[in-house]
Amino acid sequence: METGTSDEGRTGFDPRLEAALAHQLRSRMFAELSERALDQSELADLLGIPGWEASYHYQVLERLGGIRAAEQTRAD
């Protein structure tokens, strides 16, 4: 029986990614990216936000591994 603590949160993601996904816009981006591949411009259009805002939140997800996790979800 393992009694150690894990760095993963309740979703199985890194706690920093889990916290980032608490942001409504990043959560929507993650959901869209889990369904299909989209670039930052396509996300901006889809979500009705300026390109700079999509780029910022996309980069946050990318830096924390959320883009990679979304791609893995899509592949499953």
C-alpha positions as CSV (number, residue, x, y, z in Angstrom):
1,M,0.0,0.0,0.0
2,E,1.5,3.3,-1.1
3,T,1.1,6.1,1.5
4,G,3.3,8.8,-0.1
5,T,1.8,12.0,-1.4
6,S,1.5,12.8,-5.1
7,D,2.2,16.0,-7.0
8,E,-0.9,15.3,-9.1
9,G,-4.2,17.0,-8.3
10,R,-7.6,15.4,-8.3
11,T,-7.7,15.4,-12.2
12,G,-4.4,13.6,-12.5
13,F,-2.7,16.8,-13.9
14,D,0.1,18.7,-12.4
15,P,-1.5,21.0,-9.7
16,R,-0.2,24.1,-11.7
17,L,-2.1,22.9,-14.8
18,E,-5.1,22.1,-12.7
19,A,-5.1,25.6,-11.3
20,A,-4.6,27.1,-14.8
21,L,-7.7,25.1,-16.0
22,A,-9.8,26.7,-13.2
23,H,-9.7,29.8,-15.5
24,Q,-12.9,29.6,-17.5
25,L,-11.3,30.6,-20.8
26,R,-8.4,28.2,-20.5
27,S,-10.8,25.5,-19.6
28,R,-12.9,26.2,-22.7
29,M,-9.7,26.2,-24.8
30,F,-8.6,22.9,-23.4
31,A,-12.0,21.4,-24.1
32,E,-11.9,22.6,-27.7
33,L,-8.3,21.4,-28.2
34,S,-9.3,18.0,-26.7
35,E,-11.8,17.6,-29.6
36,R,-9.7,18.9,-32.5
37,A,-6.4,20.5,-33.4
38,L,-6.7,24.3,-33.5
39,D,-4.1,27.0,-33.7
40,Q,-4.2,30.2,-31.7
41,S,-6.0,32.2,-34.4
42,E,-8.7,29.6,-34.8
43,L,-9.2,29.5,-31.0
44,A,-9.6,33.3,-31.0
45,D,-12.2,33.2,-33.7
46,L,-14.1,30.3,-32.1
47,L,-14.1,31.8,-28.7
48,G,-14.8,35.4,-29.9
49,I,-11.7,36.8,-28.2
50,P,-8.8,39.0,-29.5
51,G,-5.8,37.1,-30.9
52,W,-3.5,38.4,-28.2
53,E,-5.7,37.0,-25.5
54,A,-5.9,33.6,-27.2
55,S,-2.1,33.6,-27.6
56,Y,-1.5,34.4,-23.9
57,H,-3.8,31.7,-22.6
58,Y,-2.6,29.2,-25.2
59,Q,1.0,29.8,-24.1
60,V,0.0,29.3,-20.4
61,L,-1.5,25.9,-21.3
62,E,1.5,25.0,-23.5
63,R,4.0,25.9,-20.8
64,L,2.2,23.8,-18.2
65,G,1.7,20.8,-20.5
66,G,-2.0,21.4,-21.1
67,I,-1.7,21.4,-24.9
68,R,0.2,18.1,-24.8
69,A,-2.5,16.7,-22.4
70,A,-5.3,17.9,-24.8
71,E,-3.6,16.2,-27.7
72,Q,-3.3,12.9,-25.7
73,T,-7.0,13.2,-24.8
74,R,-7.9,13.6,-28.5
75,A,-5.8,10.6,-29.4
76,D,-7.5,8.3,-26.9
